Amino acid sequence: MTAMQPDLKKKKRFERLTDAQLLTIISGGIFLLMYGAALLLIEAFRKPQVFFDITNYYSYLIIIACSLTVVMIGGGINISVGGVICLTCMVCSIFLNNCGIENQTLLVLATFVIAIGIGAIFGAFQGALISYLEIQPFIITLGGMFLARGLTTILSGGENVPVSETNPFTLWINNAAIKIPALGTTRVRKGQVYVNPATLHWVTIIAVVVVIGIYLVMRFTKFGRNTYAIGGNTQSSQMLGINVKLTRFNTYLLSGVLSGLAGFVFMMFNGAGGKTGIGLRSEMDAIAASIIGGTLLSGGVGNVIGSFFGAIILGTLQKIIWFSGLQEAYWQDMANGVMLGIFIVMQSVVLSVRGKGKMHLPEWLKYSKKNR
């Protein structure tokens, strides 16, 4: 009898895990296995700066993956995030080059407010149409994507708009990094030792703070609980007295704000606004990162911690391909497609096994004479 108790405790502990938590653990484990294999097989990965490069460059993707996760948990979708990033970068770059503000702190705050404002306007407008007029979110956000990219093209003339090198914002960007000599690399040249410290940009700190903040909101607030509820079953949520329309509107508003923040972070790291190509496919990458992190398109299941792992899995995959000498863009596209397909199948199998309590393939994977 006593020998059975540990097994029962383990089983109960496993059963207490939600679907989102289980899928997040799987995503985190796969990231560790992938990165561990890269450390063993690719020498360049043994430099800590490679990991920092992934988090620095993909910080904007981590943020918009969080924004997509919130919307998808509520049963919606938002494909305008890439266009909002483009427009935010462009407007902020033009503002920085022409505003004439010399005070560095005031300039950064003004740029931040503009970026958040652009995202909030798009999020509120789209959220109102989707929630209160009950228009399909794919159609509305597709229109928002085209609108944002069109405005970006008008403002830019199809060209990148770099922020002036003498602009106080540019000087602030150059200093907005944390140097870590202990994790850097050393080289000896002509008898002298040179240390190249590892660099962790502040954009990574912002992305991590966003992940933690959204996790706490979704885990411990009424808004978070309501979002999971309406994503799981809208009719039941209405019967429980949840304001479905307001909750759904707030998910799109929050997604818009995070998209504006992602645009600010992207410009902060790259020092330029740009043409529509800058945000091209960002929404698809964000959706892929969310799904890889355990968010279901059907709604009701998701976790921004998993979306964080999803984003850096895509970043790690890109680095592996790059260091392997396959630098053409289509290799990255194919690898992302294969990875996404693997995770979708894995999610279906894992949730089916969890629901049945035994190894049981989902119906669509079964072989049947009727399907021949």
Buried (B, 14 or more C-beta within 10 A) or exposed (E): EEEEEEEEEEEEEEEEEEBBBBBBBBBBEBBEEBBEEBBEEBEEBEBBBBBBBBBBBBBBBBBBBBBBBBBBBBBBBBBBBBBBBBBBBBBBBBBBBEBEBEEBEEBBEBBBEBBBBBBBBBBBBBBBBBBEEEBEBEEBBBBBBEBBBEBBBEBBEEEBBBBEEEBBBBEBBEEBBEEBEEBBEEEEEEEEEEEEBBBBBBBBBBBBEBBEEBBEBBEEEEBBEBBBBBBBBBEEBBEEEBBBBBBBBBBBBBBBBBBBBBBBBBBBBBBBBBBBEBBBEBBBBBBBBBBBBBBBEEBBBBBBBBBBBBBBBBBBBBBBBBBEEEEEEEBBEEBBEEBBEEBBEBBBBBBBBBEEEEEEEBEEEEEEEEEE
